């Protein structure tokens, strides 16, 4: 059974896409901890990140780095925090979260409520900074 992320990649579920290549897909988290919170996923359906082949995992981190650097150019933050939880969706993924302190990456804190326009604006700005 395909995951919700596979359905997003296939275009069956809409998203705010940031970047895509032949192996990976990045899109805004619709329940963000901070503005610009982005998910990076492999297109291959792999449940657990440590089940990924080494080359694919390494390339996913390189792809995530490009996305993270673009986010950093748009969102006022000290760094881009990285989190891999792997429990909520059975599809390997990396959270890229703009942070100014350790508590900015606390998944128990309330999520931001953004309008469609706000999501579209931040996605557009991040895409414009991809190199």
Secondary structure, 3 states (H helix, E strand, C coil): CCCHHHHHHHCCCCCCEEEECCCEEEEECCCCCCCCCEEEEECCCCCCHHHCCHHHHHHHHHHHHHHHHHHHHHCCCCEEEEECCCCCCCCCEEEEEEECCHHHHCCCCCCCCCCHHHHHHHHHHHHHHCC
